[in-house]
Amino acid sequence: MKLSTKQKQFLKALAHHLNPVVMLGNNGLTEGVVAEIDNALNHHELIKVKINGSDRETKQLIINAIIRETKACEVQTIGHILVLYRPSKESKIQLPRQ
């Protein structure tokens, strides 16, 4: 799924007040963490993930792996916070048209 600029802006505004649902620790990206992110996306559609203590290149590799494994869309990354969106079967968020 590809998000337009207008849709990303809409999702950024919705995500502004959210707290991170999943936090990656020193163990990095494990199967359990990916499962937890997947579960949170199924339940909430729009989530924040906090990626602790990684350099820029490692953090980008982790973000790419999360997006690949969960089939979610990256809305934005600010510092150590990643905002992800994936529509569920009963869509809770109505995106603006492209």
VEXZA-665131 format. One line per 8 residues: number of its first residue (from 1); for each residue x, y negated, z negated of N, C-alpha, C. Coordinates in steps of 0.05 Angstrom, whole numbers, plus 5000, padded with zeros to 4 digits. Atoms other than C-alpha are relative to their C-alpha. Example, Ala and Ser with C-alpha at 12.3 -4.5 7.8 and 13.67 -1.06 7.14 Angstrom:
2
1) 5018,5024,5000,5246,5090,4844,5018,4976,5000 | 4984,5024,5001,5273,5021,4857,4985,4978,4986 .
This chain:
98
1) 5017,5024,5000,5000,5000,5000,5018,4975,5000 | 4985,5025,4998,5026,4932,5019,4982,4977,4990 | 5015,5023,5011,5004,4870,4980,5008,4975,5014 | 4995,5026,4988,4997,4802,5012,5010,4981,4979 | 4991,5020,5019,5026,4740,4980,4977,4990,4982 | 5023,5009,5015,4957,4718,4959,4992,5020,4979 | 5007,4979,5019,4943,4785,4926,5021,5002,4977 | 4978,5000,5020,5011,4784,4890,4996,4977,4980 .
9) 5004,5023,5017,4996,4714,4863,4977,5005,4981 | 5023,4993,5016,4928,4738,4838,5008,5020,4978 | 4992,4980,5020,4959,4799,4803,5020,4988,4980 | 4981,5013,5018,5016,4757,4773,4984,4984,4979 | 5016,5015,5019,4963,4712,4741,4986,5018,4980 | 5013,4981,5019,4926,4772,4712,5021,5013,4981 | 4980,4987,5016,4991,4803,4687,5014,4982,4980 | 4986,5019,5017,5016,4740,4653,4996,5005,4971 .
17) 5006,4997,5028,4982,4754,4587,5004,5029,4990 | 4996,4972,5008,4997,4829,4586,5026,5004,4985 | 4975,4991,5013,5048,4862,4540,5010,5025,5014 | 4990,4975,4988,5094,4917,4565,4987,5025,4988 | 5013,4976,5009,5058,4984,4561,5021,5022,4996 | 4979,4980,5001,5120,5027,4573,5027,4986,4997 | 4973,5011,5003,5191,5012,4550,5021,5022,5004 | 4978,4981,4995,5252,5048,4578,5022,4994,4980 .
25) 4979,5003,5020,5304,5060,4525,5027,5009,5011 | 4973,4992,4992,5376,5086,4526,5001,5025,5017 | 5000,4976,4984,5355,5152,4557,4994,4995,5029 | 5005,5007,4972,5336,5116,4621,4973,5011,5009 | 5025,4991,4988,5283,5142,4668,4999,5031,4999 | 5004,4971,5002,5261,5212,4647,4973,5007,5011 | 5026,4991,4990,5203,5255,4671,4978,4991,4982 | 5021,5009,5019,5165,5237,4608,4993,4971,5003 .
33) 5005,5028,4996,5173,5163,4621,4984,4996,5025 | 5014,5003,4975,5150,5170,4693,4971,5009,4996 | 5027,4990,5005,5090,5211,4669,4984,4979,4984 | 5014,5021,5016,5073,5156,4618,4993,4976,5017 | 5006,5022,4982,5078,5102,4671,4976,5007,5018 | 5021,4991,4983,5034,5143,4717,4973,5000,4986 | 5024,4999,5016,4983,5154,4662,4989,4971,4994 | 5008,5028,5005,4982,5079,4645,4989,4987,5025 .
41) 5010,5011,4975,4972,5061,4718,4972,5011,5006 | 5027,4989,4996,4913,5109,4722,4979,4987,4983 | 5019,5012,5019,4882,5077,4662,4996,4970,5004 | 5002,5029,5000,4898,5003,4671,5002,4987,5028 | 4994,5010,4973,4918,4994,4745,5022,4979,5001 | 4980,5021,5000,4962,4934,4727,5015,5002,4973 | 4985,4997,5025,5018,4944,4676,5027,4986,5002 | 4973,5010,5001,5084,4916,4653,5017,5023,4988 .
49) 4981,4980,5009,5145,4961,4642,5025,4984,4992 | 4976,5013,5008,5205,4937,4602,5024,5019,5003 | 4976,4984,4995,5273,4963,4625,5023,4988,4985 | 4979,5010,5018,5325,4954,4570,5028,5007,5009 | 4971,4996,4999,5400,4947,4574,5012,5012,5025 | 4988,4990,4975,5416,4960,4647,5012,4977,5015 | 4990,5021,4983,5460,4922,4694,4982,4997,5024 | 5018,5007,4978,5428,4892,4756,4996,5023,5020 .
57) 5001,4979,4980,5445,4949,4804,4985,5025,4989 | 5013,4977,5012,5423,5004,4756,4970,4995,4996 | 5028,5007,5004,5359,4967,4740,4985,5002,5027 | 5013,4998,4974,5343,4962,4815,4995,5029,5008 | 5003,4971,4994,5355,5037,4823,4977,5012,4984 | 5021,4990,5017,5308,5051,4765,4973,4990,5011 | 5025,5011,4989,5254,5004,4794,4992,5015,5026 | 5005,4985,4976,5260,5038,4862,4990,5028,4995 .
65) 5008,4973,5007,5253,5107,4830,4972,5000,4988 | 5027,5002,5011,5192,5085,4790,4979,4996,5022 | 5019,5006,4978,5158,5057,4852,4996,5025,5018 | 5001,4975,4983,5175,5120,4893,4984,5022,4986 | 5013,4978,5014,5151,5169,4839,4971,4994,4994 | 5028,5006,5007,5087,5132,4820,4983,4991,5023 | 5014,5011,4977,5069,5106,4889,4985,4974,4993 | 5011,5025,5008,5055,5039,4857,5013,4977,5016 .
73) 4989,5023,4986,5067,4969,4885,5013,4982,4979 | 4986,5019,5018,5118,4922,4853,4987,4973,5005 | 5011,5026,4999,5083,4857,4838,5022,4979,4996 | 4978,5018,5005,5143,4822,4808,5019,5012,4979 | 4980,4993,5020,5206,4831,4767,5011,4974,4989 | 4988,5023,5013,5227,4778,4717,5017,5010,4977 | 4982,4990,5021,5288,4794,4675,4999,5030,4998 | 5002,4972,5005,5277,4862,4645,4971,5010,5002 .
81) 5028,4993,4998,5202,4863,4658,4991,5005,5029 | 5010,4992,4974,5172,4899,4718,4969,5001,4999 | 5029,4999,4998,5099,4888,4737,4992,5018,5023 | 5008,4981,4980,5066,4946,4774,4970,5000,5003 | 5029,4998,4994,4998,4954,4808,4995,5025,5017 | 5009,4978,4984,4964,5016,4834,4970,5003,4995 | 5029,4997,5004,4889,5019,4846,4992,5028,4992 | 5010,4974,5008,4851,5075,4812,4975,5007,5016 .
89) 5024,4991,4985,4792,5115,4838,4976,4981,4995 | 5021,5020,5006,4743,5069,4802,5014,4973,4997 | 4984,5025,5000,4776,5003,4820,4989,4980,4980 | 5008,5019,5020,4775,4956,4761,5006,4971,5008 | 4991,5026,4992,4810,4898,4794,4992,4996,5030 | 5007,5006,4973,4780,4866,4856,5021,4981,5012 | 4980,5017,4987,4837,4839,4899,4988,4982,5020 | 5009,5018,4979,4826,4779,4943,5007,5012,5027 .
97) 4994,4989,4973,4823,4795,5017,5025,4988,5010 | 4974,5009,4989,4887,4789,5056,4994,4978,5019 .
